[in-house]
Amino acid sequence: MKQNTSKTGSRILLAAGSIMCLWVGAALTSALSSVGWSVSELAGQYMVAIGMVKPLHTLVDYYTHIKGIEYLLCVAFFVAFPVFFKYVNKAPAKVTASK
């Protein structure tokens, strides 16, 4: 009885997974068809839709966006460079050999 229940449950999960895969494939195909089969355009529209990327309408918007990224890169460099410099200029460890 236990093995029969297990097989039934497995079949139900397999059927549900297959239906979901078909639905996802149909949705992705439809979305790609609507943007002219361009994956990058679809990804861009998705990121704008979820708010990850804001559309930039003017040059000032673009410059403000780039300036913010520039400041983040500067802070990352000011943190990473001293760490890298210390790593590169470590004093060599003394190794003793014994017979």
A tleap script that builds the chain and sets N, CA, C and O, in Angstrom:
source leaprc.protein.ff14SB
mol = sequence {
  NMET LYS GLN ASN THR SER LYS THR GLY SER
  ARG ILE LEU LEU ALA ALA GLY SER ILE MET
  CYS LEU TRP VAL GLY ALA ALA LEU THR SER
  ALA LEU SER SER VAL GLY TRP SER VAL SER
  GLU LEU ALA GLY GLN TYR MET VAL ALA ILE
  GLY MET VAL LYS PRO LEU HIE THR LEU VAL
  ASP TYR TYR THR HIE ILE LYS GLY ILE GLU
  TYR LEU LEU CYS VAL ALA PHE PHE VAL ALA
  PHE PRO VAL PHE PHE LYS TYR VAL ASN LYS
  ALA PRO ALA LYS VAL THR ALA SER CLYS
}
set mol.1.N position { 0.823 -1.191 0.000 }
set mol.1.CA position { 0.000 0.000 0.000 }
set mol.1.C position { 0.867 1.256 0.000 }
set mol.1.O position { 0.565 2.218 -0.705 }
set mol.2.N position { 1.950 1.251 0.792 }
set mol.2.CA position { 2.818 2.417 0.906 }
set mol.2.C position { 3.509 2.710 -0.423 }
set mol.2.O position { 3.635 3.870 -0.813 }
set mol.3.N position { 3.956 1.664 -1.118 }
set mol.3.CA position { 4.661 1.843 -2.384 }
set mol.3.C position { 3.692 2.371 -3.451 }
set mol.3.O position { 4.089 3.191 -4.278 }
set mol.4.N position { 2.460 1.928 -3.450 }
set mol.4.CA position { 1.459 2.387 -4.403 }
set mol.4.C position { 1.175 3.869 -4.204 }
set mol.4.O position { 1.037 4.605 -5.181 }
set mol.5.N position { 1.086 4.322 -2.948 }
set mol.5.CA position { 0.859 5.723 -2.630 }
set mol.5.C position { 2.040 6.567 -3.092 }
set mol.5.O position { 1.866 7.674 -3.602 }
set mol.6.N position { 3.238 6.031 -2.909 }
set mol.6.CA position { 4.444 6.738 -3.330 }
set mol.6.C position { 4.473 6.924 -4.840 }
set mol.6.O position { 4.832 7.996 -5.328 }
set mol.7.N position { 4.097 5.885 -5.583 }
set mol.7.CA position { 4.073 5.980 -7.050 }
set mol.7.C position { 3.025 6.984 -7.512 }
set mol.7.O position { 3.265 7.742 -8.452 }
set mol.8.N position { 1.871 6.995 -6.865 }
set mol.8.CA position { 0.811 7.931 -7.229 }
set mol.8.C position { 1.253 9.369 -6.970 }
set mol.8.O position { 1.031 10.258 -7.791 }
set mol.9.N position { 1.872 9.578 -5.831 }
set mol.9.CA position { 2.370 10.922 -5.514 }
set mol.9.C position { 3.439 11.376 -6.496 }
set mol.9.O position { 3.456 12.535 -6.909 }
set mol.10.N position { 4.325 10.467 -6.867 }
set mol.10.CA position { 5.373 10.796 -7.835 }
set mol.10.C position { 4.774 11.154 -9.190 }
set mol.10.O position { 5.234 12.087 -9.850 }
set mol.11.N position { 3.757 10.420 -9.602 }
set mol.11.CA position { 3.110 10.700 -10.885 }
set mol.11.C position { 2.405 12.051 -10.867 }
set mol.11.O position { 2.432 12.783 -11.856 }
set mol.12.N position { 1.780 12.377 -9.749 }
set mol.12.CA position { 1.108 13.672 -9.632 }
set mol.12.C position { 2.133 14.807 -9.703 }
set mol.12.O position { 1.915 15.799 -10.399 }
set mol.13.N position { 3.249 14.662 -8.983 }
set mol.13.CA position { 4.297 15.686 -9.035 }
set mol.13.C position { 4.896 15.810 -10.425 }
set mol.13.O position { 5.170 16.919 -10.885 }
set mol.14.N position { 5.099 14.696 -11.093 }
set mol.14.CA position { 5.647 14.717 -12.452 }
set mol.14.C position { 4.686 15.406 -13.413 }
set mol.14.O position { 5.113 16.187 -14.263 }
set mol.15.N position { 3.407 15.124 -13.285 }
set mol.15.CA position { 2.409 15.757 -14.152 }
set mol.15.C position { 2.342 17.261 -13.895 }
set mol.15.O position { 2.302 18.054 -14.836 }
set mol.16.N position { 2.330 17.653 -12.619 }
set mol.16.CA position { 2.279 19.079 -12.281 }
set mol.16.C position { 3.533 19.802 -12.784 }
set mol.16.O position { 3.439 20.909 -13.313 }
set mol.17.N position { 4.693 19.184 -12.624 }
set mol.17.CA position { 5.931 19.777 -13.115 }
set mol.17.C position { 5.950 19.908 -14.622 }
set mol.17.O position { 6.431 20.908 -15.154 }
set mol.18.N position { 5.431 18.906 -15.318 }
set mol.18.CA position { 5.370 18.955 -16.781 }
set mol.18.C position { 4.443 20.065 -17.257 }
set mol.18.O position { 4.757 20.782 -18.207 }
set mol.19.N position { 3.311 20.200 -16.598 }
set mol.19.CA position { 2.372 21.269 -16.960 }
set mol.19.C position { 2.999 22.635 -16.720 }
set mol.19.O position { 2.847 23.537 -17.544 }
set mol.20.N position { 3.701 22.802 -15.604 }
set mol.20.CA position { 4.358 24.080 -15.321 }
set mol.20.C position { 5.450 24.384 -16.343 }
set mol.20.O position { 5.591 25.525 -16.784 }
set mol.21.N position { 6.216 23.372 -16.716 }
set mol.21.CA position { 7.271 23.571 -17.721 }
set mol.21.C position { 6.671 23.981 -19.060 }
set mol.21.O position { 7.212 24.860 -19.731 }
set mol.22.N position { 5.569 23.365 -19.458 }
set mol.22.CA position { 4.898 23.751 -20.695 }
set mol.22.C position { 4.397 25.195 -20.627 }
set mol.22.O position { 4.528 25.950 -21.590 }
set mol.23.N position { 3.821 25.573 -19.479 }
set mol.23.CA position { 3.310 26.925 -19.317 }
set mol.23.C position { 4.446 27.946 -19.366 }
set mol.23.O position { 4.322 28.973 -20.033 }
set mol.24.N position { 5.540 27.679 -18.676 }
set mol.24.CA position { 6.687 28.589 -18.680 }
set mol.24.C position { 7.281 28.702 -20.081 }
set mol.24.O position { 7.634 29.797 -20.518 }
set mol.25.N position { 7.391 27.572 -20.788 }
set mol.25.CA position { 7.905 27.602 -22.155 }
set mol.25.C position { 7.023 28.421 -23.076 }
set mol.25.O position { 7.526 29.185 -23.901 }
set mol.26.N position { 5.700 28.270 -22.944 }
set mol.26.CA position { 4.764 29.036 -23.768 }
set mol.26.C position { 4.844 30.528 -23.442 }
set mol.26.O position { 4.811 31.362 -24.348 }
set mol.27.N position { 4.949 30.868 -22.158 }
set mol.27.CA position { 5.036 32.274 -21.766 }
set mol.27.C position { 6.333 32.903 -22.270 }
set mol.27.O position { 6.327 34.033 -22.758 }
set mol.28.N position { 7.441 32.179 -22.153 }
set mol.28.CA position { 8.731 32.702 -22.622 }
set mol.28.C position { 8.733 32.857 -24.139 }
set mol.28.O position { 9.225 33.859 -24.659 }
set mol.29.N position { 8.188 31.877 -24.847 }
set mol.29.CA position { 8.112 31.964 -26.303 }
set mol.29.C position { 7.247 33.148 -26.736 }
set mol.29.O position { 7.600 33.873 -27.666 }
set mol.30.N position { 6.134 33.335 -26.070 }
set mol.30.CA position { 5.254 34.455 -26.385 }
set mol.30.C position { 5.935 35.794 -26.112 }
set mol.30.O position { 5.832 36.722 -26.914 }
set mol.31.N position { 6.625 35.890 -24.990 }
set mol.31.CA position { 7.312 37.135 -24.645 }
set mol.31.C position { 8.432 37.432 -25.634 }
set mol.31.O position { 8.591 38.574 -26.066 }
set mol.32.N position { 9.201 36.425 -25.991 }
set mol.32.CA position { 10.271 36.627 -26.968 }
set mol.32.C position { 9.708 37.000 -28.334 }
set mol.32.O position { 10.291 37.821 -29.042 }
set mol.33.N position { 8.587 36.409 -28.705 }
set mol.33.CA position { 7.957 36.736 -29.979 }
set mol.33.C position { 7.512 38.195 -30.013 }
set mol.33.O position { 7.624 38.851 -31.048 }
set mol.34.N position { 7.010 38.707 -28.896 }
set mol.34.CA position { 6.509 40.080 -28.864 }
set mol.34.C position { 7.622 41.118 -28.916 }
set mol.34.O position { 7.358 42.269 -29.265 }
set mol.35.N position { 8.859 40.752 -28.582 }
set mol.35.CA position { 9.975 41.720 -28.649 }
set mol.35.C position { 10.908 41.416 -29.812 }
set mol.35.O position { 12.041 41.898 -29.838 }
set mol.36.N position { 10.450 40.632 -30.761 }
set mol.36.CA position { 11.263 40.356 -31.942 }
set mol.36.C position { 12.396 39.381 -31.694 }
set mol.36.O position { 13.445 39.483 -32.330 }
set mol.37.N position { 12.210 38.438 -30.782 }
set mol.37.CA position { 13.181 37.377 -30.464 }
set mol.37.C position { 14.497 37.920 -29.935 }
set mol.37.O position { 15.545 37.308 -30.143 }
set mol.38.N position { 14.464 39.047 -29.261 }
set mol.38.CA position { 15.665 39.645 -28.673 }
set mol.38.C position { 15.657 39.395 -27.167 }
set mol.38.O position { 14.837 39.950 -26.434 }
set mol.39.N position { 16.574 38.561 -26.727 }
set mol.39.CA position { 16.636 38.218 -25.297 }
set mol.39.C position { 17.031 39.450 -24.476 }
set mol.39.O position { 16.502 39.661 -23.385 }
set mol.40.N position { 17.960 40.266 -24.998 }
set mol.40.CA position { 18.398 41.444 -24.250 }
set mol.40.C position { 17.272 42.463 -24.112 }
set mol.40.O position { 17.160 43.105 -23.068 }
set mol.41.N position { 16.444 42.629 -25.125 }
set mol.41.CA position { 15.301 43.540 -25.036 }
set mol.41.C position { 14.291 43.029 -24.017 }
set mol.41.O position { 13.726 43.812 -23.254 }
set mol.42.N position { 14.066 41.733 -24.004 }
set mol.42.CA position { 13.143 41.139 -23.030 }
set mol.42.C position { 13.675 41.329 -21.611 }
set mol.42.O position { 12.916 41.676 -20.705 }
set mol.43.N position { 14.962 41.106 -21.417 }
set mol.43.CA position { 15.554 41.294 -20.088 }
set mol.43.C position { 15.471 42.757 -19.665 }
set mol.43.O position { 15.190 43.049 -18.503 }
set mol.44.N position { 15.712 43.676 -20.596 }
set mol.44.CA position { 15.613 45.105 -20.285 }
set mol.44.C position { 14.206 45.499 -19.884 }
set mol.44.O position { 14.015 46.230 -18.912 }
set mol.45.N position { 13.215 45.016 -20.630 }
set mol.45.CA position { 11.823 45.323 -20.282 }
set mol.45.C position { 11.448 44.735 -18.927 }
set mol.45.O position { 10.715 45.358 -18.159 }
set mol.46.N position { 11.948 43.538 -18.633 }
set mol.46.CA position { 11.668 42.909 -17.340 }
set mol.46.C position { 12.256 43.729 -16.201 }
set mol.46.O position { 11.596 43.952 -15.187 }
set mol.47.N position { 13.513 44.184 -16.371 }
set mol.47.CA position { 14.151 44.952 -15.298 }
set mol.47.C position { 13.476 46.307 -15.095 }
set mol.47.O position { 13.391 46.782 -13.963 }
set mol.48.N position { 12.995 46.935 -16.162 }
set mol.48.CA position { 12.245 48.184 -16.021 }
set mol.48.C position { 10.917 47.911 -15.318 }
set mol.48.O position { 10.495 48.696 -14.469 }
set mol.49.N position { 10.257 46.805 -15.665 }
set mol.49.CA position { 8.949 46.482 -15.087 }
set mol.49.C position { 9.029 46.218 -13.590 }
set mol.49.O position { 8.118 46.594 -12.853 }
set mol.50.N position { 10.107 45.576 -13.122 }
set mol.50.CA position { 10.204 45.274 -11.686 }
set mol.50.C position { 10.871 46.400 -10.907 }
set mol.50.O position { 10.968 46.328 -9.682 }
set mol.51.N position { 11.337 47.455 -11.610 }
set mol.51.CA position { 11.913 48.610 -10.930 }
set mol.51.C position { 13.399 48.500 -10.669 }
set mol.51.O position { 13.962 49.338 -9.965 }
set mol.52.N position { 14.045 47.491 -11.217 }
set mol.52.CA position { 15.487 47.346 -11.017 }
set mol.52.C position { 16.243 48.422 -11.796 }
set mol.52.O position { 17.283 48.906 -11.348 }
set mol.53.N position { 15.722 48.788 -12.950 }
set mol.53.CA position { 16.333 49.802 -13.805 }
set mol.53.C position { 15.271 50.848 -14.095 }
set mol.53.O position { 14.139 50.517 -14.448 }
set mol.54.N position { 15.647 52.129 -13.941 }
set mol.54.CA position { 14.728 53.202 -14.271 }
set mol.54.C position { 15.022 53.681 -15.686 }
set mol.54.O position { 16.187 53.810 -16.061 }
set mol.55.N position { 13.995 53.944 -16.469 }
set mol.55.CA position { 14.250 54.480 -17.806 }
set mol.55.C position { 14.830 55.894 -17.693 }
set mol.55.O position { 14.352 56.704 -16.899 }
set mol.56.N position { 15.848 56.179 -18.481 }
set mol.56.CA position { 16.500 57.474 -18.457 }
set mol.56.C position { 16.006 58.277 -19.647 }
set mol.56.O position { 16.243 57.909 -20.798 }
set mol.57.N position { 15.309 59.388 -19.362 }
set mol.57.CA position { 14.689 60.159 -20.432 }
set mol.57.C position { 15.540 61.343 -20.879 }
set mol.57.O position { 15.433 61.777 -22.026 }
set mol.58.N position { 16.380 61.870 -19.996 }
set mol.58.CA position { 17.175 63.043 -20.358 }
set mol.58.C position { 18.648 62.765 -20.098 }
set mol.58.O position { 19.013 61.787 -19.445 }
set mol.59.N position { 19.480 63.651 -20.626 }
set mol.59.CA position { 20.916 63.528 -20.411 }
set mol.59.C position { 21.268 63.732 -18.940 }
set mol.59.O position { 22.210 63.120 -18.436 }
set mol.60.N position { 20.511 64.591 -18.247 }
set mol.60.CA position { 20.764 64.821 -16.826 }
set mol.60.C position { 20.477 63.552 -16.019 }
set mol.60.O position { 21.219 63.226 -15.093 }
set mol.61.N position { 19.405 62.837 -16.367 }
set mol.61.CA position { 19.115 61.565 -15.698 }
set mol.61.C position { 20.264 60.584 -15.898 }
set mol.61.O position { 20.697 59.919 -14.957 }
set mol.62.N position { 20.749 60.502 -17.124 }
set mol.62.CA position { 21.852 59.587 -17.436 }
set mol.62.C position { 23.111 59.973 -16.678 }
set mol.62.O position { 23.783 59.108 -16.116 }
set mol.63.N position { 23.444 61.273 -16.654 }
set mol.63.CA position { 24.647 61.732 -15.972 }
set mol.63.C position { 24.559 61.473 -14.474 }
set mol.63.O position { 25.542 61.072 -13.852 }
set mol.64.N position { 23.393 61.701 -13.900 }
set mol.64.CA position { 23.205 61.441 -12.469 }
set mol.64.C position { 23.394 59.955 -12.159 }
set mol.64.O position { 24.005 59.606 -11.149 }
set mol.65.N position { 22.880 59.094 -13.009 }
set mol.65.CA position { 23.024 57.644 -12.833 }
set mol.65.C position { 24.497 57.243 -12.913 }
set mol.65.O position { 24.988 56.494 -12.069 }
set mol.66.N position { 25.195 57.741 -13.925 }
set mol.66.CA position { 26.609 57.413 -14.112 }
set mol.66.C position { 27.446 57.957 -12.953 }
set mol.66.O position { 28.388 57.300 -12.510 }
set mol.67.N position { 27.114 59.140 -12.466 }
set mol.67.CA position { 27.865 59.737 -11.359 }
set mol.67.C position { 27.736 58.877 -10.098 }
set mol.67.O position { 28.716 58.685 -9.378 }
set mol.68.N position { 26.544 58.364 -9.829 }
set mol.68.CA position { 26.350 57.496 -8.669 }
set mol.68.C position { 27.170 56.222 -8.780 }
set mol.68.O position { 27.768 55.781 -7.798 }
set mol.69.N position { 27.203 55.623 -9.969 }
set mol.69.CA position { 28.016 54.428 -10.172 }
set mol.69.C position { 29.491 54.750 -10.015 }
set mol.69.O position { 30.250 53.951 -9.466 }
set mol.70.N position { 29.903 55.929 -10.499 }
set mol.70.CA position { 31.311 56.339 -10.369 }
set mol.70.C position { 31.710 56.452 -8.898 }
set mol.70.O position { 32.795 56.013 -8.517 }
set mol.71.N position { 30.858 57.026 -8.085 }
set mol.71.CA position { 31.178 57.142 -6.659 }
set mol.71.C position { 31.280 55.767 -5.995 }
set mol.71.O position { 32.155 55.550 -5.157 }
set mol.72.N position { 30.405 54.852 -6.356 }
set mol.72.CA position { 30.483 53.499 -5.797 }
set mol.72.C position { 31.785 52.809 -6.207 }
set mol.72.O position { 32.405 52.123 -5.394 }
set mol.73.N position { 32.199 52.986 -7.456 }
set mol.73.CA position { 33.463 52.403 -7.919 }
set mol.73.C position { 34.657 53.011 -7.174 }
set mol.73.O position { 35.602 52.300 -6.833 }
set mol.74.N position { 34.614 54.308 -6.923 }
set mol.74.CA position { 35.708 54.961 -6.183 }
set mol.74.C position { 35.817 54.411 -4.765 }
set mol.74.O position { 36.918 54.129 -4.292 }
set mol.75.N position { 34.698 54.261 -4.095 }
set mol.75.CA position { 34.726 53.725 -2.735 }
set mol.75.C position { 35.249 52.290 -2.745 }
set mol.75.O position { 36.041 51.916 -1.880 }
set mol.76.N position { 34.818 51.492 -3.706 }
set mol.76.CA position { 35.302 50.109 -3.799 }
set mol.76.C position { 36.808 50.084 -4.054 }
set mol.76.O position { 37.515 49.257 -3.478 }
set mol.77.N position { 37.305 50.972 -4.903 }
set mol.77.CA position { 38.735 51.026 -5.180 }
set mol.77.C position { 39.515 51.438 -3.931 }
set mol.77.O position { 40.549 50.845 -3.623 }
set mol.78.N position { 39.020 52.462 -3.204 }
set mol.78.CA position { 39.727 52.935 -2.003 }
set mol.78.C position { 39.766 51.874 -0.908 }
set mol.78.O position { 40.656 51.899 -0.058 }
set mol.79.N position { 38.828 50.955 -0.917 }
set mol.79.CA position { 38.854 49.857 0.046 }
set mol.79.C position { 39.736 48.717 -0.456 }
set mol.79.O position { 40.510 48.145 0.311 }
set mol.80.N position { 39.621 48.387 -1.741 }
set mol.80.CA position { 40.319 47.219 -2.273 }
set mol.80.C position { 41.811 47.455 -2.492 }
set mol.80.O position { 42.606 46.530 -2.327 }
set mol.81.N position { 42.206 48.672 -2.861 }
set mol.81.CA position { 43.613 48.897 -3.186 }
set mol.81.C position { 44.557 48.680 -1.999 }
set mol.81.O position { 45.563 47.990 -2.163 }
set mol.82.N position { 44.285 49.230 -0.821 }
set mol.82.CA position { 45.199 48.963 0.301 }
set mol.82.C position { 45.287 47.475 0.663 }
set mol.82.O position { 46.357 46.979 1.019 }
set mol.83.N position { 44.158 46.770 0.569 }
set mol.83.CA position { 44.171 45.338 0.868 }
set mol.83.C position { 45.036 44.606 -0.153 }
set mol.83.O position { 45.842 43.751 0.214 }
set mol.84.N position { 44.872 44.935 -1.426 }
set mol.84.CA position { 45.670 44.312 -2.476 }
set mol.84.C position { 47.147 44.664 -2.325 }
set mol.84.O position { 48.010 43.808 -2.517 }
set mol.85.N position { 47.444 45.920 -1.982 }
set mol.85.CA position { 48.829 46.370 -1.820 }
set mol.85.C position { 49.523 45.600 -0.686 }
set mol.85.O position { 50.677 45.192 -0.815 }
set mol.86.N position { 48.801 45.412 0.421 }
set mol.86.CA position { 49.381 44.640 1.530 }
set mol.86.C position { 49.610 43.185 1.135 }
set mol.86.O position { 50.605 42.579 1.533 }
set mol.87.N position { 48.694 42.627 0.357 }
set mol.87.CA position { 48.823 41.236 -0.083 }
set mol.87.C position { 50.029 41.064 -1.005 }
set mol.87.O position { 50.775 40.093 -0.877 }
set mol.88.N position { 50.221 41.991 -1.922 }
set mol.88.CA position { 51.320 41.895 -2.882 }
set mol.88.C position { 52.671 42.122 -2.214 }
set mol.88.O position { 53.651 41.472 -2.581 }
set mol.89.N position { 52.744 43.017 -1.256 }
set mol.89.CA position { 54.015 43.387 -0.637 }
set mol.89.C position { 54.244 42.699 0.705 }
set mol.89.O position { 54.868 43.277 1.595 }
set mol.90.N position { 53.754 41.487 0.860 }
set mol.90.CA position { 54.009 40.735 2.085 }
set mol.90.C position { 55.479 40.375 2.155 }
set mol.90.O position { 56.118 40.100 1.140 }
set mol.91.N position { 56.003 40.380 3.367 }
set mol.91.CA position { 57.386 39.936 3.555 }
set mol.91.C position { 57.435 38.430 3.328 }
set mol.91.O position { 56.560 37.697 3.790 }
set mol.92.N position { 58.458 37.972 2.616 }
set mol.92.CA position { 58.524 36.525 2.369 }
set mol.92.C position { 58.728 35.755 3.683 }
set mol.92.O position { 59.493 36.168 4.554 }
set mol.93.N position { 58.047 34.666 3.792 }
set mol.93.CA position { 58.167 33.833 4.989 }
set mol.93.C position { 59.483 33.073 4.964 }
set mol.93.O position { 59.916 32.583 3.921 }
set mol.94.N position { 60.106 32.985 6.123 }
set mol.94.CA position { 61.369 32.258 6.205 }
set mol.94.C position { 61.087 30.772 6.276 }
set mol.94.O position { 60.277 30.313 7.080 }
set mol.95.N position { 61.761 30.036 5.431 }
set mol.95.CA position { 61.576 28.586 5.388 }
set mol.95.C position { 62.874 27.941 5.831 }
set mol.95.O position { 63.949 28.285 5.341 }
set mol.96.N position { 62.768 27.008 6.755 }
set mol.96.CA position { 63.943 26.296 7.201 }
set mol.96.C position { 63.863 24.871 6.674 }
set mol.96.O position { 62.818 24.222 6.721 }
set mol.97.N position { 64.989 24.415 6.178 }
set mol.97.CA position { 65.053 23.054 5.653 }
set mol.97.C position { 65.819 22.177 6.633 }
set mol.97.O position { 66.817 22.607 7.212 }
set mol.98.N position { 65.368 20.994 6.811 }
set mol.98.CA position { 66.075 20.088 7.703 }
set mol.98.C position { 66.319 18.773 6.979 }
set mol.98.O position { 65.557 18.371 6.101 }
set mol.99.N position { 67.407 18.115 7.373 }
set mol.99.CA position { 67.765 16.841 6.744 }
set mol.99.C position { 67.161 15.702 7.493 }
set mol.99.O position { 67.350 14.546 7.115 }
savepdb mol mol.pdb
quit
